[in-house]
């Protein structure tokens, strides 16, 4: 039998939390291992319940969901956090910077939520369609450089990744901009570092900015 995905629900609204729990517990592939009512209890339960995926409301009293996500991802990098909100707002960027694996609106269907949980548990990034459109519009305003005279040893896609690195984007943001998974972005970053014969990500960014890529170079 396939091992069930262990899910922790963090939401301060009892009605939503209990309804979500009931729907998920009816699915044989899901095991709800805990419920948190605020960010602090989510951090504590992430330690004791050992979830695979946390459904994290970003707006909770006390320690909010974004702060809790940051603490959980720092302590437990294998845990996938899916940020949940009622509002299509700019908290998406804070959630991604904190380490969230995806961002969904609370009106998502159960099927969409289940797909997101499964994808997050596999290490993929997942977003509601309206959130994906918002991120696409954001990154469309920041077009990567495809100038073949810049770093000819790189492929077009590697130059795209390097240009976004130079714009101070993290792997999750680059993945969203280029339609890739974070794992694929990590592989591209490693390839760029190797081909440029630099020691790390920071040196690659410095080389890119010296060549005219990135906000600091303009």
C-alpha positions as CSV (number, residue, x, y, z in Angstrom):
1,X,0.0,0.0,0.0
2,X,1.3,3.5,-0.9
3,X,2.2,5.5,2.2
4,X,-0.3,8.2,2.9
5,X,0.7,11.9,2.7
6,X,0.8,13.4,6.2
7,X,-0.9,16.8,6.3
8,X,-1.0,19.5,9.0
9,X,-3.7,22.1,8.7
10,X,-2.9,25.6,10.1
11,X,-5.9,28.0,10.1
12,X,-7.4,30.1,12.9
13,X,-11.0,29.8,11.5
14,X,-12.6,26.7,13.1
15,X,-15.3,26.3,10.5
16,X,-12.8,26.3,7.5
17,X,-10.3,24.2,9.4
18,X,-12.8,21.5,10.4
19,X,-14.4,21.4,7.0
20,X,-11.0,21.0,5.3
21,X,-10.0,18.3,7.8
22,X,-13.3,16.3,7.1
23,X,-12.8,16.5,3.3
24,X,-9.1,15.4,3.5
25,X,-9.7,12.6,5.9
26,X,-12.2,11.1,3.5
27,X,-9.4,10.6,1.0
28,X,-7.4,7.4,1.5
29,X,-4.1,8.9,0.3
30,X,-4.2,11.7,3.0
31,X,-3.6,11.5,6.7
32,X,-4.4,14.6,8.7
33,X,-1.8,14.6,11.5
34,X,-2.6,17.8,13.3
35,X,-4.4,21.2,13.5
36,X,-2.8,24.5,14.4
37,X,-4.8,27.6,15.3
38,X,-2.0,30.1,14.8
39,X,1.6,30.4,13.5
40,X,3.2,29.5,16.8
41,X,1.3,26.3,17.2
42,X,2.0,25.4,13.5
43,X,5.8,25.7,14.2
44,X,5.4,23.5,17.3
45,X,3.3,20.9,15.6
46,X,5.6,20.8,12.6
47,X,8.2,19.5,15.1
48,X,6.0,16.9,16.8
49,X,3.6,15.7,14.1
50,X,6.3,15.3,11.3
51,X,4.0,16.3,8.4
52,X,4.9,16.0,4.8
53,X,2.8,19.0,3.8
54,X,1.5,21.9,5.8
55,X,-1.6,23.9,4.6
56,X,-0.7,27.3,6.0
57,X,-3.2,30.2,6.3
58,X,-1.0,33.3,5.7
59,X,-3.2,35.6,7.9
60,X,-3.4,34.4,11.5
61,X,-3.3,36.2,14.8
62,X,0.0,36.4,16.7
63,X,2.7,34.9,14.6
64,X,1.3,34.9,11.0
65,X,1.6,32.2,8.5
66,X,4.5,33.7,6.6
67,X,6.7,34.0,9.7
68,X,5.7,30.5,10.7
69,X,6.6,29.3,7.2
70,X,10.0,30.9,7.4
71,X,10.8,29.2,10.7
72,X,9.5,25.8,9.6
73,X,11.3,25.8,6.3
74,X,14.5,26.8,8.0
75,X,14.2,23.9,10.6
76,X,12.6,21.3,8.4
77,X,13.5,21.8,4.7
78,X,11.9,18.5,3.7
79,X,8.4,19.8,4.8
80,X,6.4,21.4,2.0
81,X,4.3,24.4,3.0
82,X,1.4,25.4,0.8
83,X,0.2,28.9,1.6
84,X,-3.6,29.5,1.7
85,X,-5.4,32.8,1.7
86,X,-8.9,34.2,0.9
87,X,-7.3,37.1,-0.9
88,X,-5.4,37.4,-4.2
89,X,-2.8,39.8,-2.8
90,X,0.9,40.5,-2.5
91,X,1.4,38.1,0.4
92,X,2.3,35.6,-2.4
93,X,5.8,37.1,-2.7
94,X,6.3,37.0,1.1
95,X,5.2,33.4,1.2
96,X,7.6,32.4,-1.6
97,X,10.5,34.2,0.0
98,X,9.7,32.4,3.3
99,X,10.0,29.1,1.5
100,X,6.4,28.1,0.6
101,X,6.2,25.4,-2.1
102,X,3.0,26.9,-3.5
103,X,0.2,29.4,-3.0
104,X,-3.5,28.7,-3.3
105,X,-6.7,30.6,-2.8
106,X,-9.1,29.1,-0.2
107,X,-11.9,28.8,-2.9
108,X,-9.8,26.2,-4.8
109,X,-11.7,23.0,-5.5
110,X,-10.9,19.9,-3.5
111,X,-9.4,18.3,-6.6
112,X,-7.1,21.3,-7.1
113,X,-6.1,21.1,-3.5
114,X,-5.3,17.4,-3.6
115,X,-3.2,17.9,-6.8
116,X,-1.4,20.7,-5.0
117,X,-0.7,18.5,-1.9
118,X,0.6,15.7,-4.1
119,X,2.7,18.0,-6.2
120,X,4.2,19.7,-3.1
121,X,5.0,16.4,-1.5
122,X,6.9,15.5,-4.7
123,X,8.9,18.7,-4.5
124,X,7.1,20.6,-7.2
125,X,5.8,24.2,-7.0
126,X,2.0,24.8,-7.4
127,X,-0.1,27.9,-7.7
128,X,-3.8,28.8,-8.2
129,X,-4.4,30.0,-11.7
130,X,-5.0,33.6,-10.7
131,X,-1.8,33.6,-8.6
132,X,0.1,32.1,-11.5
133,X,-1.2,34.8,-13.8
134,X,-0.2,37.5,-11.3
135,X,3.4,36.1,-11.0
136,X,3.7,35.7,-14.8
137,X,2.7,39.4,-15.3
138,X,5.2,40.4,-12.6
139,X,8.1,38.5,-14.2
140,X,7.1,39.5,-17.7
141,X,8.1,43.1,-16.8
142,X,11.6,41.8,-16.0
143,X,12.7,40.1,-19.2
144,X,15.9,38.0,-19.0
145,X,18.8,38.7,-21.3
146,X,19.2,36.4,-24.3
147,X,22.2,38.3,-25.8
148,X,24.4,35.5,-27.2
149,X,27.5,37.7,-26.9
150,X,27.0,37.6,-23.1
151,X,28.5,34.4,-21.7
152,X,28.5,32.4,-25.0
153,X,29.4,29.3,-23.1
154,X,25.9,29.3,-21.6
155,X,22.7,28.0,-23.3
156,X,19.8,30.4,-23.7
157,X,18.0,29.0,-20.7
158,X,21.2,29.2,-18.6
159,X,21.5,32.9,-19.5
160,X,17.8,33.4,-18.5
161,X,18.6,31.8,-15.1
162,X,21.7,33.9,-14.7
163,X,19.9,37.1,-15.6
164,X,17.2,36.4,-13.0
165,X,19.9,35.6,-10.4
166,X,21.4,39.0,-11.2
167,X,18.0,40.5,-10.4
168,X,18.2,39.0,-6.9
169,X,15.5,36.4,-7.6
170,X,15.5,33.2,-5.5
171,X,15.0,29.7,-7.0
172,X,11.2,29.7,-6.4
173,X,10.8,33.0,-8.2
174,X,13.0,31.9,-11.1
175,X,11.1,28.7,-11.3
176,X,7.8,30.6,-11.6
177,X,9.2,33.1,-14.1
178,X,10.6,30.4,-16.4
179,X,7.9,27.7,-15.9
180,X,10.4,25.3,-14.3
181,X,10.5,23.3,-11.1
182,X,12.8,24.5,-8.3
183,X,14.8,21.3,-8.7
184,X,15.4,22.1,-12.4
185,X,16.4,25.6,-11.5
186,X,18.9,24.3,-8.9
187,X,20.4,22.1,-11.7
188,X,20.7,25.1,-14.0
189,X,22.3,27.2,-11.3
190,X,24.9,24.5,-10.7
191,X,25.6,24.3,-14.4
192,X,26.0,28.1,-14.7
193,X,28.4,28.1,-11.7
194,X,30.4,25.3,-13.3
195,X,30.6,26.8,-16.8
196,X,31.5,30.3,-15.5
197,X,34.3,28.7,-13.4
198,X,33.1,30.5,-10.2
199,X,32.9,29.1,-6.7
200,X,29.3,29.8,-5.8
201,X,26.0,31.6,-6.6
202,X,27.3,34.9,-5.3
203,X,30.3,35.0,-7.6
204,X,28.0,34.1,-10.6
205,X,25.8,37.0,-9.7
206,X,28.8,39.3,-9.5
207,X,30.0,38.2,-12.9
208,X,26.5,38.8,-14.4
209,X,26.2,42.3,-12.9
210,X,29.7,43.2,-14.1
211,X,28.5,42.2,-17.6
212,X,25.5,44.5,-17.4
213,X,22.8,42.1,-16.1
214,X,20.7,43.0,-13.1
215,X,19.2,46.0,-11.5
216,X,22.4,47.1,-9.8
217,X,24.2,47.3,-13.2
218,X,21.7,49.7,-14.8
